Amino acid sequence: MNKKDLMRMELIGMDTEVVSRGTFHGMRGMVVDETRNTLVLSTPEGERTVPKKANEFLFTYDEQGIAIQGSEILHRPEDRIKKVR
């Protein structure tokens, strides 16, 4: 699995960690919702909304970690599949 393939997939249900520096650094959870600008993560502390812009996410797929800048997936989920090339 490469980065572009992951960016075309449905992100809901995937485990992720915020790896960028800042307020959300180190937050881990499962993606439970996605909008154009945010990911909603289910964490042990409850659901947290994380902005895509200015954050980097490390998604886990088949025990492989793939880092993606939030600005690269800054599309509505249904449009991301068409726009990511």
LINTAWO-V794819 format. One record per residue. SS is DSSP state (h for helix, s for strand, l for the rest). Layout:
SS / SS
This chain:
l / l / h / h / h / h / h / h / l / l / l / l / l / l / s / s / s / s / l / l / l / l / l / l / l / l / l / s / s / s / s / s / s / s / l / l / l / s / s / s / s / s / s / l / l / s / s / s / s / s / s / l / l / l / l / s / s / s / s / s / s / l / l / s / s / s / s / s / s / h / h / h / h / l / l / l / h / h / h / h / h / h / h / l / l
